[in-house]
């Protein structure tokens, strides 16, 4: 209890006040081992029903056996009802959430940081609220996020955590808000696609709750069935009557109760029209409830290790003293794991979700962020139990049926005083009653009408995809391939389905476009081009102005990445004729305008882009840059202020504020660097620099990266110098480019796993200007192998070895290529033996050699 006393019980806020502050906290921690310096190329690993690929992230494969006190940066939020602790260093998770009324943690508080190797890239910890995106479990769940505090005129305070993840280059933000007088934690989430290509994502908030024999999960009353991961298996709910997770429930078992589930089990609800899901501890009459709009919050899930011996062993593996827990997960824009939703180029999706403690109500029938209610029958009486999340005067509880009133009462409400009311049924059919709760202005706080009694069918589990040759229609071939891409299937290959369709109908628009995107994502820009051209040829065969502009837009990108700006410009302009592509195509046109130094035309095009997509944060930065170039500094400053009110982590706009100069320039730089402290990944610096470079603003891109170089005394991640060299090369300063490329080749190669499409161009340019740089060939090979372009990867690694055969990692990588892709086992063995001889301390090479 020491940590609870130290960090939670002591309260300093006044009534109707919200405070937020940073503090260094000491938490007992089992530290993790060093990240694996060798790239890990996993291709067919299944993880949470989806792909278990880890590249470009390093993996961690060791947890220390002894714990020690470790300092963490913590951010606290507190009002009169709740106290919250957030750890930006561990993925921006909510580590503790404390209910000051009931004096209990309404989210499982694990008092020790005790990771286990169950995450996508290794370490994962139980407890708190974890956020899983762009897939589950989040690749960066154990990595730091940027963090800042924002105060609002209504007295509320928000703690923002932000990250640009490396795998798909999407940006995710979570804003944790407490309001004066409100007993709930609001989470405002945003996911933004920073790339020019469609991406997929899922978002599951993962709160843990304490469980024991008196715990049960609270799912909405219309949930009659639950699915396993990938909808592979299905069970009735809450009473299971068949075999689920190899457990026989044929006698009829209530699986909403933790004590009745002996084995590790997941279940995810079928679609519900209700906005809540939760869990309740009957012995203390208190629980956790989550509320969010069911049109967005489709996912409602429980996971348990099970209450048997196996589960208890895992409980001990993840905590020292805090006992068993379950995960009570909530999915936004998804209803299963895996279940992914598309983000179009530069699209942002945002939503709100609420986590709140509640008491007395038990098995909830309906809930809003204002009120939680149940309506139940006790023999010949009905009973209403109502909980509210703030103070209300003269709340009216009304129960009616067919115009007849059965209960009409007035109460003053607060989170500290739930209300129970009984009423006589007088022979009325209980399931025909309607309950409404009103505030003193007549606004409905919550309402409930019983579900009609009907036998709902149990849905069928999902079926595996057929072999391409067994699918009759091109339509189904395309949709199957698209599904496999969208859900990141680990073992099926979507191109098998697209190519089967094209073998029957070579001009099929959608399959050609899909194959073009397939090659674009893998850095093969020239290979992508003819597929987009084939799609366009079919589209314009009878109509030069097609309804679908996506192939023109994608063709523009394949041409731009090949440096064919004039042809790309024409393709992008044609794409603007289609409303669906206008914002992204006009943004691309503005980039080329800037490359041509035509800033007047760039301003016109970026404005048209923003008309269609007001939250394209990259377009906002580009417009600020264009305005500065045109000398319109006041307009640029106004735009930047507006942009930062939308996204405080728009680093491009923050750099532009500094570049505007004036008296506040140094302050702007200091604020940016304070935000981008040691928590900001070098990969994010490169991302933000590329926003400038892709519009030909190479000096600005260089300036941003040099901030990182200077902060690290010139000893940096190699791709920083390759990026700087590329920016110089594109600015026609060849000598400067060569100098940067030489510096890049001298940097430590550990953990250098290129993944960005622009990094292909950087490394190819380095190989052009510095053909004897063995490391550039090695890094490019890493990209190709991670993109499953195995022949290109092996060729690059072979060239690297020709130039330097004393680098063990490239020999190890080459062995993987020879063994797994070429069946050259003797050559693979020779490479691995030499690699180990060069570094006898590399345990991964020893393991792979063995």
C-alpha angles and dihedrals in degrees: 000000000000095000092046091053094045100046107023120024097057107083127189105170124109125226113289092011131119122201131186127186144156123243137170109240129190114224128178104249140185099212124220127240125254117289116261108262093203118081112252112218107194114169111167104028112133113219123177088341093305140074117314095201111144103181125142089031121079115235131229118218105175137067119192117244097218125062126219138177111273130186119237133183105241130185117205130203121189141172132161092285109032141035119197132188120199125191110207090183092063102052095293091286126167100245097181135017115182129193106214094192097056091028092229140111107259088193120050108268113207105197093201131056098230112161127194127197097255099107125101091259098024125273121071131163132207127231136045121048117308123190118221119201152170080012139347125300093022113245091225099042090123096042129091126262133204112258139191139163124236127191125203134206092247090063095256121132128207129200109205124203120186139180140171104216119216104221100066099003094238121148121229129190132183121191115197111203135186120189127204109265096007123118096206139084112230118205118198109195131190131184118190129188105222093183135087092236131071113266133188129224144168128204123204121172105210114204118177122213134192114258136195139142092299096051126104134171118244112219124171117276094247094060107106100157141032134203135217122228111306088008088273092144135021136202136185114250143257089355109047113204105176142038115306124170086358089297118127110231095160092125089066114263129191101233093182085081117081093214090062097057110079099173136051104283140172126193130178122193124242113243114304131194090216126093101220147072128171152140134247137204106211095194093061096027092232138108151155124269130190120203127188136140106284090216086071102018097066096148122085115165146165125200125184135173084219130250094261129096093279093054093046089052090055091048088058090046092058103038140024101214114353100087132211126349140174130216112240099193131193122199124205117205088358138071104194143030107275100027115129133189127206125251112196120217110300092356121148124202120193137177145160129240131180132214117192141166115235137183142202098008097091112175100033119216097187139351144186129182087266103047144012122204145175130194115198142162124245108186105292095351137076123222132203121196116188132187124182128198095220141020115290129178121217100000111187121218112197126183117183143164125193093341094312118119118224098170131015115164139152125220140172105232138200136159088257094056118048115185130231120194129179126198138181116258095205092201097307118145102258095215090058094063123111123207125201128177118198134187119227091273093056095255114144110245095181137340138189137192118184119257111255112251108252138137107252117200118244108240121242121251119253120275125229117251116266123240109274093245090054093058111093104198132058087220091061092043090056094044092048092051091047091050091052090051095045093049094041092233111207101212110021119078114223093202090065087067097042092048093047088054091048091049087062098036111018093187098053106142102211097044092047090050090048092051091048090053090047091059093041092056089053096052095254097128097161092048090052095053100074092050092055090045090052091051091050092048089058093044095053098038090105102007123041089196104058125196091231118064098175097097090051090050093048091046088054090056095047088052094045091052088053090052093249094135100164093052091042090052091056092049094048092049091053089050090058088067086074115069093216092063100035100101096046094040094049089048089053090048090052090052092054090045088056091048086055091047090240096137096163091060090041090057091052092051097044090051090054089049092052092049087063098038114023092177098055093125093189090054089051090055091047092051090051089051092049092049090051091050089052091050093248094132098155092054089047092052091049091050092048092051090051092046093051090051086060097041120011089190095062092125093178090060091046090054089048090053088056092045091054086073125202131116095314096050096098091046090052090051092047091050091049093050091046089055092044095050124143089306092070112092120231085234089063090053088055091048093053092043090054090056087067097036094053087062093048093257092133097154091057091046090051092048092055095048092047088061087064093043093051093045089055097042093245095298099116148146105291096237089064090066092041088054091049090049091050092050089052092047092052088050088056093246096130097169092053090047092053090049091054091045090053090052090049092054090054096055122101108271096211114123094005102142110157115208108156118101090228089058088067088060092046094052094043089052090048090052089051095051098031105027092169095059101116093188094058088055090048094050092047089051089054090055093048094048092047087052090049093246090136101169092052091047094051091048091052093047092048089053090048091053091049088057097041122008093176097077107098099199096059089049090050091049091048089052090056090052094047094046101040102032108023103031089229095143099165092050090048090052092050091050093049094046090052091045091054092045088056093050115020090174094064102104094186092057089048091051093048091046090051 
